[in-house]
């Protein structure tokens, strides 16, 4: 059963269900990704129903129990981010391929900006400005987003460190994280166990955690002091980083304004570096 078939099944059956069961079906329909990762207990608590009610809804939908329904949800979500399946859909689309990419990325930018509130931006600035050290954590393509975050923070004079898989595991790199430190983590599907456990270690050590994810269902979100949402849909690869990189640009630009004179001092020092002819070629009197 693909995602469209499951959505149609939920919509069809929801109309015939009693009130509590219909509420569960409507939640599953609106939150397929979150439901695919959350435990039956978490969903039951949020909806204020019993676990048995979730089992009954699954059986009304034709599944043997909630475990089978959850497995179906997970399968449909994985298909949505599977690069081969995404490519097949793009090939069969009536749009030209560049148009498909453009439309998807334009939507990612719009959705990412729409999900960012002024209060969240202010909270980001507050947390980062109060940090002793800032650890930027990412795995795979998410590490590219966090590398930009770490570069921007460092240029502004913050003590920022990039943690990604290399000579040391993420577990080893976060052992020194302490109270007063901040962890910023970008996590796009598929979610990595090592990232989740490393963030948990940092959280347990007293660090504040800022998450940047495409879904509240991402496992790292349960440790978040501040949760920032991005749109990362892609017509080909599993996730796009255009939305997350845009959010990084917005947040660090806002932080620079908030830092004021501190940021200006760091930018002046950066300008001197960029004008150093031992490093950069002068072109028409300008230094890059």
Steps between C-alpha positions, in 0.01 A plus 500: 500500500647835395441835671213598269320173563547534877375859494192397299434214743519734800272758337248236393482324837511812719149605395348176631687488833374604846625836629810379688606266222442769238723737698778239493457444125506874432818535708667219303393659174639842593816372673609189311872566544476582870279197565742270319775580752310564823409225743141388550518638854608848384215523250244366748611762756480785250154400378384411853385155396603152608753284321216254446318771304796530262501122456127505420548775241776296335265201483221717354746590225562134426828447687559224754600759761673832554847353441403401144346843437816673626716279276284606205537866597878464521511329161301777333719770656819324392361482145445876507870563568638211292723655228412233242125547551537878492698483174237275342227752586709788363561314173126436459404857587352722228727786615847542358761369742654842587147634556428215743813580698429873498141457619604264778776729626283809475242322715773397746605862546143622541409222746820540703448875538131454583592267787748744660347738754663821634486344847703201383759727340529701820530182705775371270695823550450485876620141533803540272612829658496336843704197395852421616561269204281410204514152349352464149405138433402339171518169315525462123346791309384652828866552589529739202233719659676489834835583342348824370353567846840444665678723245253784548514478880880488502526805273285688754742411778300216658677190631342260252610146418387265223423142601463253215608144431877484444794371699279511810142383536238755599474325838869574563476860380222598741654354815641840592171686460399654831237717664514848350570359153254489212450227240350589163406190302364468148332165436336412169376151405612238543551572870826357638515320833849637569375858462208440735715332764770768477245777547357307795847482658545877459153565641571272796822694562297820537529657153209680336393346169373679189362270230453572130289222349238435233265338752410515867526120485879515464636318808734788593202730554418348837816665641434842345496825693411661167360310204531658154315352204613492138356375175739266319299334224687396189380367162807277474723453804360409840524847654591845378728726704383824336241567773738416789780711349257789453390469863866500608555818298196669656590399857866598483415831330253574777762404759752739341254788537425395858872484591547856374845639586636154581413376152637818336838450671515142369391608151770771495759235584357278226523786251871543582549130434321522163724792399820308575682473165710211633179296478270666244574646158417869458267550203437849363583646834255277686590212731286189518 
